[in-house]
Amino acid sequence: IIYTILIKGYCPSDLAKAVQLIEEMENNAITPNRRTYNTILRACVRLGDLRSAKTIFEKMKKQGLKYDPIA
């Protein structure tokens, strides 16, 4: 929950930091959940960072998670 809050806070102004937090989670054996992924995917789309969006979306698919624009 804390990581999701931090990611949501970074997204409007520092998407690179938000992406870095996702990587930090993974490096520390913390699996991002659907809400975390959806939060950063929305930001990627809004800010036009399709490269990051594609990478994150692929990670979601590997975990069997689906994008939910409302979550």
Secondary structure, DSSP 4 states (H G I P E B T S, - for coil): -HHHHHHHHHTTT-HHHHHHHHHHHHHTT----HHHHHHHHHHHHHHT-HHHHHHHHHHHHHTT----TT-
